[in-house]
Amino acid sequence: MRETVIQFGEGNFLRGFFDYFLDVMNKQGLYDGKAVVIQPRAGGKCALLSEQNNKYNLYLRGIENGAVKCEHHFVESISRCIDPYKCFEEYMSLADNPDFRFIVSNTTEAGIAFDDTDKFEDMHCKGFPAKLTQLLYRRYKKGLGGFIILPCELIDNNGAELKKCVLKYADLWNLENGFADWIESENQFANTLVDRIVTGYPNDETKDIHPDDKFLDTAEIFHLWVIEGNFEEELPLQKAGFNVVWTDDAKPYKKIKVRILNGAHTSLVAGALLSGIETVGEAMNDEIALAFLNKCMKEEILPTIGENEESIAFANSVFDRFRNPFIAHKWRSIALNSVSKFSVRVLPTLLEYKEQNGTYPKGLSLALANLIYFYKNDNPEDAESVVSAMKNGSIAEILADTSLWQTDLSDMTEIITEYYNKIDTVGAKETMKWILSE
């Protein structure tokens, strides 16, 4: 089988996401190509993956349409794994093969960054964009066509940001103008949005089924890949049955994900922790926590962002995902940097609800009161300046602090103070119950 994909990243996510998609397309006879995996950082796992012929077992587990579902797949879509720190020429020679058409990456959110200390002649550039620029330049010098580049890093406009880095290296390294023109005309850097929880090597009995598989991977059933552009004819992901959206604009899909999935987490996290609920799954089995989340979702979040077939279906999938018995997602880890998360994930909905209805939503307002109470009375993990402002300021001072919320929330002082005092008197869970009864 031909090698058609260059993949930066050998981690759990891509193996439970793109490599699985590629394997299914190959086995369905819809595609004919394998991925060559590039280890993006020194000290990675390329050698270990090569030892087991780049093949591994994948379990997809979760709840779908209310029923527990578990699938096993033996993934064989990776042809080889290259460590460019040890085999630089083998890496660079990939540019010479005209069969390569796609580049896929997941090098963490910090991976798409420009570092002006990387040099063109370096065999060990630190950054992924620098390594990519070296490869693309060799491709250009060979007179070959460019690539469709699908970054999966979780940053805004990931394709555009990666392209920006490549062009900055072309300028820094004084590469001829023709190269920059070739980047623009022959390559497509697609902005994408990915969504799937990949939990990696399991901690349960599944690992005993494949004791020799060091790359055994587990993930949830749900997946979503939103891609700006339409490459279905070359990469038939939809035809293979995957939840892939080809679109001209990924922003509306990101808004749905951030406001619904991330907003649900952030609106419940403080109340759950103050109620002694440790995991998301436990919250789904708690009558009051579940009812509170339902209120926030169905009465406040969905009506504000717009109830349509896509947003309702996504909201329903979120509740299935939260109930997944195979994922012990701890609220304490979700609570990291909750102030900035609240300002991005929940506050826009809260403010838009007020604009549309003339009053603040009770559920999301209580979520903010819970957050303030949690920061004042627990041990939150956040920037020192944020924790200090939350612990030492009065409610009025906190709400007026634009460095926390990027806006002045002083007109919420009365409602937040009322809710805060209620939490202090009867506890977070009874306060959620009180809100639900109003």
Secondary structure, DSSP 8 states (H G I E B T S, - for coil): --EEEEEE--SHHHHHTHHHHHHHHHHTTS---EEEEE--STT-SHHHHHHTTT-EEEEEEEEETTEEEEEEEEE--EEEEE-TTT-HHHHHGGGG-TT--EEEE---GGGS---TT--TT-SS-SSHHHHHHHHHHHHHHTT----EEEE--SSTTHHHHHHHHHHHHHHHTT--HHHHHHHHHH-EE--EEEE--B--S-SSTHHHHSTT-TT-EEE-S--EEEEES--TTTS-TTTTT--EEEES--HHHHHHIIIIIIHHHHHHHHHHHHTT--BHHHHHT-HHHHHHHHHIIIIIIHHHH---HHHHHHHHHHHHHHT-TT---BHHHHTTTHHHHHHHHTHHHHHHHHHHHSS--HHHHHHHHHHHHHHHHS---S-HHHHHHHHHS-HHHHHH-HHHHSS--GGGHHHHHHHHHHHHHH-HHHHHHHHHH-
